[in-house]
Protein backbone atom coordinates (compact mmCIF):
# COMPACT_ATOMS: atom_id res chain seq x y z
CA UNK A 1 0.00 0.00 0.00
CA UNK A 2 2.73 2.48 1.01
CA UNK A 3 4.89 1.49 -2.00
CA UNK A 4 1.96 2.12 -4.34
CA UNK A 5 1.35 5.58 -2.84
CA UNK A 6 5.06 6.35 -3.12
CA UNK A 7 5.07 5.23 -6.77
CA UNK A 8 1.98 7.34 -7.43
CA UNK A 9 3.63 10.44 -5.96
CA UNK A 10 6.83 9.85 -7.94
CA UNK A 11 4.92 9.43 -11.18
CA UNK A 12 2.79 12.53 -10.58
CA UNK A 13 5.97 14.57 -10.16
CA UNK A 14 7.55 12.99 -13.26
CA UNK A 15 4.46 13.57 -15.39
CA UNK A 16 4.21 17.16 -14.13
CA UNK A 17 7.87 17.85 -14.95
CA UNK A 18 7.62 16.56 -18.51
CA UNK A 19 4.55 18.59 -19.53
CA UNK A 20 5.18 21.86 -21.37
CA UNK A 21 3.14 24.84 -20.14
CA UNK A 22 2.43 25.75 -23.76
CA UNK A 23 0.69 22.41 -24.31
CA UNK A 24 -1.90 23.32 -21.68
CA UNK A 25 -2.38 26.88 -22.93
CA UNK A 26 -0.06 28.59 -20.43
CA UNK A 27 2.77 30.97 -21.35
CA UNK A 28 6.20 29.35 -21.26
CA UNK A 29 8.65 32.17 -20.66
CA UNK A 30 11.74 31.83 -18.51
CA UNK A 31 11.38 29.15 -15.82
CA UNK A 32 13.85 27.76 -13.34
CA UNK A 33 12.51 24.24 -13.89
CA UNK A 34 10.85 22.46 -16.78
CA UNK A 35 7.25 21.38 -16.68
CA UNK A 36 4.25 22.65 -14.76
CA UNK A 37 4.37 24.26 -11.35
CA UNK A 38 2.36 22.59 -8.59
CA UNK A 39 -0.16 25.41 -8.46
CA UNK A 40 -0.68 25.17 -12.24
CA UNK A 41 -1.37 21.45 -12.17
CA UNK A 42 -3.62 21.82 -9.12
CA UNK A 43 -5.67 24.48 -10.93
CA UNK A 44 -5.97 22.37 -14.07
CA UNK A 45 -7.05 19.31 -12.07
CA UNK A 46 -9.40 21.25 -9.80
CA UNK A 47 -7.70 20.30 -6.52
CA UNK A 48 -5.86 22.24 -3.83
CA UNK A 49 -2.10 22.68 -3.97
CA UNK A 50 -1.87 21.18 -0.47
CA UNK A 51 -3.65 18.03 -1.63
CA UNK A 52 -1.33 17.71 -4.62
CA UNK A 53 1.72 18.09 -2.36
CA UNK A 54 0.42 15.35 -0.06
CA UNK A 55 -0.19 13.08 -3.04
CA UNK A 56 3.29 13.68 -4.43
CA UNK A 57 4.82 13.01 -1.01
CA UNK A 58 2.76 9.84 -0.54
CA UNK A 59 0.94 11.22 2.50
CA UNK A 60 -2.56 11.48 0.98
CA UNK A 61 -5.18 8.76 0.81
CA UNK A 62 -6.17 7.31 -2.53
CA UNK A 63 -7.75 9.90 -4.86
CA UNK A 64 -11.33 9.36 -5.95
CA UNK A 65 -12.08 8.17 -9.52
CA UNK A 66 -13.12 11.72 -10.41
CA UNK A 67 -9.86 13.21 -9.10
CA UNK A 68 -7.78 10.51 -10.78
CA UNK A 69 -9.53 11.19 -14.08
CA UNK A 70 -8.93 14.94 -13.63
CA UNK A 71 -5.21 14.35 -13.09
CA UNK A 72 -5.07 12.08 -16.14
CA UNK A 73 -6.61 14.82 -18.31
CA UNK A 74 -4.56 17.66 -16.77
CA UNK A 75 -1.30 15.71 -17.19
CA UNK A 76 -2.24 14.67 -20.74
CA UNK A 77 -1.62 11.00 -20.05
CA UNK A 78 -1.95 8.26 -22.63
CA UNK A 79 -4.62 5.60 -22.08
CA UNK A 80 -1.99 3.19 -20.71
CA UNK A 81 -0.63 5.83 -18.32
CA UNK A 82 -4.13 6.74 -17.16
CA UNK A 83 -4.90 3.08 -16.45
CA UNK A 84 -1.64 2.76 -14.48
CA UNK A 85 -2.56 5.88 -12.48
CA UNK A 86 -5.88 4.27 -11.56
CA UNK A 87 -4.19 1.02 -10.51
CA UNK A 88 -1.68 2.83 -8.27
CA UNK A 89 -4.60 4.75 -6.75
CA UNK A 90 -6.32 1.47 -5.90
CA UNK A 91 -9.05 2.04 -8.50
CA UNK A 92 -10.40 0.04 -11.41
CA UNK A 93 -9.45 1.64 -14.74
CA UNK A 94 -12.37 2.84 -16.87
CA UNK A 95 -14.14 0.03 -18.70
CA UNK A 96 -14.24 -0.09 -22.53
CA UNK A 97 -18.02 -0.47 -22.13
CA UNK A 98 -18.26 3.06 -20.69
CA UNK A 99 -18.43 6.28 -22.69
CA UNK A 100 -14.80 7.51 -22.90
CA UNK A 101 -14.10 10.74 -21.06
CA UNK A 102 -10.30 10.74 -21.20
CA UNK A 103 -8.89 13.34 -23.60
CA UNK A 104 -5.82 12.14 -25.55
CA UNK A 105 -2.74 14.39 -25.32
CA UNK A 106 -3.02 15.36 -29.00
CA UNK A 107 -6.56 16.65 -28.48
CA UNK A 108 -5.48 18.53 -25.33
CA UNK A 109 -2.75 20.27 -27.33
CA UNK A 110 -5.19 21.03 -30.13
CA UNK A 111 -7.64 22.75 -27.76
CA UNK A 112 -4.83 24.68 -26.05
CA UNK A 113 -3.50 25.96 -29.38
CA UNK A 114 -6.96 26.83 -30.67
CA UNK A 115 -7.51 29.08 -27.69
CA UNK A 116 -8.33 32.07 -29.92
CA UNK A 117 -11.65 30.53 -30.93
CA UNK A 118 -14.53 29.22 -28.81
CA UNK A 119 -13.79 25.48 -28.65
CA UNK A 120 -14.86 22.74 -26.25
CA UNK A 121 -14.66 18.96 -25.93
CA UNK A 122 -17.66 16.78 -25.07
CA UNK A 123 -18.02 13.07 -24.44
CA UNK A 124 -20.15 10.96 -26.77
CA UNK A 125 -23.12 11.52 -24.43
CA UNK A 126 -22.50 15.30 -24.50
CA UNK A 127 -20.89 15.83 -21.10
CA UNK A 128 -18.70 18.94 -21.28
CA UNK A 129 -15.16 18.07 -20.16
CA UNK A 130 -12.86 20.91 -21.27
CA UNK A 131 -13.12 24.30 -23.00
CA UNK A 132 -11.14 27.33 -24.10
CA UNK A 133 -11.29 30.73 -22.34
CA UNK A 134 -13.21 32.25 -25.27
CA UNK A 135 -15.79 29.44 -25.07
CA UNK A 136 -16.38 30.39 -21.42
CA UNK A 137 -16.89 34.04 -22.38
CA UNK A 138 -19.24 33.22 -25.26
CA UNK A 139 -21.33 30.49 -23.61
CA UNK A 140 -20.70 31.28 -19.93
CA UNK A 141 -18.20 29.79 -17.49
CA UNK A 142 -19.30 26.15 -17.03
CA UNK A 143 -20.38 25.17 -13.52
CA UNK A 144 -19.46 21.69 -12.29
CA UNK A 145 -21.56 20.32 -9.43
CA UNK A 146 -19.50 17.71 -7.58
CA UNK A 147 -18.84 14.79 -9.93
CA UNK A 148 -21.63 15.83 -12.33
CA UNK A 149 -20.38 17.51 -15.49
CA UNK A 150 -22.45 20.01 -17.45
CA UNK A 151 -24.42 18.13 -20.11
CA UNK A 152 -25.72 19.61 -23.36
CA UNK A 153 -28.93 17.54 -23.46
CA UNK A 154 -29.73 18.25 -19.81
CA UNK A 155 -29.20 21.96 -20.48
CA UNK A 156 -31.29 22.01 -23.65
CA UNK A 157 -34.25 19.98 -22.44
CA UNK A 158 -34.06 21.16 -18.84
CA UNK A 159 -34.19 24.83 -19.72
CA UNK A 160 -30.84 25.50 -18.04
CA UNK A 161 -27.48 26.60 -19.43
CA UNK A 162 -24.08 25.03 -19.89
CA UNK A 163 -22.54 28.02 -18.14
CA UNK A 164 -23.15 31.14 -16.09
CA UNK A 165 -24.42 34.17 -17.99
CA UNK A 166 -27.06 35.36 -20.42
CA UNK A 167 -26.62 33.32 -23.58
CA UNK A 168 -28.89 31.67 -26.14
CA UNK A 169 -28.92 30.68 -29.79
CA UNK A 170 -31.17 29.56 -32.63
CA UNK A 171 -30.40 27.44 -35.67
CA UNK A 172 -29.74 29.48 -38.82
CA UNK A 173 -32.29 27.27 -40.60
CA UNK A 174 -35.00 28.75 -38.39
CA UNK A 175 -36.16 25.28 -37.33
CA UNK A 176 -36.14 25.48 -33.52
CA UNK A 177 -36.86 21.76 -33.15
CA UNK A 178 -34.05 20.57 -35.41
CA UNK A 179 -31.27 21.00 -32.85
CA UNK A 180 -33.06 19.05 -30.11
CA UNK A 181 -34.16 16.31 -32.48
CA UNK A 182 -30.61 15.93 -33.74
CA UNK A 183 -29.27 15.62 -30.17
CA UNK A 184 -31.84 12.99 -29.20
CA UNK A 185 -31.23 10.91 -32.33
CA UNK A 186 -27.51 11.10 -31.58
CA UNK A 187 -28.03 10.04 -27.96
CA UNK A 188 -30.04 7.01 -29.08
CA UNK A 189 -27.09 5.99 -31.26
CA UNK A 190 -24.73 6.40 -28.31
CA UNK A 191 -27.10 4.41 -26.06
CA UNK A 192 -26.88 1.52 -28.50
CA UNK A 193 -23.10 1.80 -28.77
CA UNK A 194 -22.62 1.81 -24.97
CA UNK A 195 -25.54 -0.27 -23.62
CA UNK A 196 -23.80 -0.95 -20.29
CA UNK A 197 -22.87 2.65 -19.49
CA UNK A 198 -24.87 3.56 -16.38
CA UNK A 199 -24.35 7.27 -16.88
CA UNK A 200 -25.99 7.22 -20.31
CA UNK A 201 -28.87 5.09 -19.01
CA UNK A 202 -29.38 7.47 -16.06
CA UNK A 203 -29.36 10.50 -18.38
CA UNK A 204 -32.02 8.95 -20.63
CA UNK A 205 -34.21 7.99 -17.65
CA UNK A 206 -33.88 11.47 -16.14
CA UNK A 207 -34.86 13.24 -19.36
CA UNK A 208 -37.73 10.82 -20.06
CA UNK A 209 -39.15 11.67 -16.64
CA UNK A 210 -38.59 15.43 -16.77
CA UNK A 211 -39.13 16.54 -20.38
CA UNK A 212 -42.16 15.89 -22.58
CA UNK A 213 -40.24 17.19 -25.61
CA UNK A 214 -37.42 14.74 -25.02
CA UNK A 215 -39.85 11.88 -24.42
CA UNK A 216 -41.69 12.51 -27.69
CA UNK A 217 -38.43 12.65 -29.66
CA UNK A 218 -37.03 9.57 -27.92
CA UNK A 219 -40.18 7.54 -28.56
CA UNK A 220 -39.99 8.40 -32.27
CA UNK A 221 -37.07 5.96 -32.47
CA UNK A 222 -34.99 8.13 -34.83
CA UNK A 223 -31.27 7.28 -34.83
CA UNK A 224 -28.69 9.67 -36.26
CA UNK A 225 -25.51 11.66 -35.71
CA UNK A 226 -25.46 15.26 -34.56
CA UNK A 227 -24.21 17.46 -37.39
CA UNK A 228 -22.53 20.82 -37.79
CA UNK A 229 -24.66 23.87 -38.54
CA UNK A 230 -24.66 27.67 -38.56
CA UNK A 231 -26.13 29.30 -35.46
CA UNK A 232 -27.23 32.78 -34.54
CA UNK A 233 -25.95 33.44 -31.04
CA UNK A 234 -27.25 36.05 -28.61
CA UNK A 235 -24.76 37.42 -26.08
CA UNK A 236 -25.33 40.17 -23.53
CA UNK A 237 -22.15 42.05 -24.54
CA UNK A 238 -22.26 41.84 -28.35
CA UNK A 239 -25.88 41.05 -29.14
CA UNK A 240 -26.61 38.87 -32.17
CA UNK A 241 -23.69 37.09 -33.84
CA UNK A 242 -23.85 34.45 -36.57
CA UNK A 243 -21.22 31.72 -36.22
CA UNK A 244 -20.43 28.44 -37.95
CA UNK A 245 -20.59 25.59 -35.42
CA UNK A 246 -18.52 22.58 -36.48
CA UNK A 247 -18.50 19.24 -34.68
CA UNK A 248 -15.52 16.91 -35.09
CA UNK A 249 -15.41 13.36 -33.72
CA UNK A 250 -12.07 12.04 -32.40
CA UNK A 251 -11.50 8.58 -33.86
CA UNK A 252 -11.20 5.84 -31.26
CA UNK A 253 -12.69 7.86 -28.40
CA UNK A 254 -16.03 9.21 -29.70
CA UNK A 255 -15.13 12.57 -28.14
CA UNK A 256 -16.72 15.60 -29.83
CA UNK A 257 -14.74 18.76 -30.51
CA UNK A 258 -17.13 21.69 -30.99
CA UNK A 259 -15.77 24.92 -32.45
CA UNK A 260 -17.41 28.26 -33.30
CA UNK A 261 -15.78 30.33 -36.06
CA UNK A 262 -16.48 33.35 -38.25
CA UNK A 263 -15.01 34.53 -41.55
CA UNK A 264 -12.09 36.94 -41.22
CA UNK A 265 -13.18 40.56 -41.53
CA UNK A 266 -16.85 39.83 -40.93
CA UNK A 267 -18.97 41.58 -38.31
CA UNK A 268 -19.18 38.29 -36.41
CA UNK A 269 -15.37 38.06 -36.34
CA UNK A 270 -15.17 41.58 -34.89
CA UNK A 271 -17.60 40.60 -32.14
CA UNK A 272 -15.52 37.51 -31.34
CA UNK A 273 -12.43 39.75 -31.16
CA UNK A 274 -14.25 41.94 -28.63
CA UNK A 275 -15.14 38.89 -26.54
CA UNK A 276 -11.56 37.65 -26.82
CA UNK A 277 -10.31 40.90 -25.28
CA UNK A 278 -12.92 40.47 -22.55
CA UNK A 279 -11.56 36.97 -21.86
CA UNK A 280 -7.98 38.28 -21.54
CA UNK A 281 -9.08 41.07 -19.20
CA UNK A 282 -11.01 38.60 -17.04
CA UNK A 283 -7.91 36.44 -16.66
CA UNK A 284 -5.49 39.29 -15.90
CA UNK A 285 -7.64 41.64 -13.82
CA UNK A 286 -6.95 41.08 -10.09
CA UNK A 287 -9.89 40.47 -7.77
CA UNK A 288 -10.81 43.38 -5.49
Secondary structure, DSSP 8 states (H G I E B T S, - for coil): -HHHHHHHHHHHHHHHHHS-GGGGT------SSSS--HHHHHHHHT--HHHHHHHHTT-S----HHHHHHHHHHTT--HHHHHHHHHHTT-----TTS------HHHHHHHHHTTTSEEEEE-TT-BEEEE-HHHHHHH-EE--BTTB--BHHHHHHHT--SEESSEEEEETTS-HHHHHHHHHHHHHHHHHHTTT-HHHHHHHHHHHHH-HHHHHHHHTT-------EEEEEEETTTEEEEEEEEEEEETTTTEEEEEEE--TTSHHHHHHHHHHHHHHHHHHS---
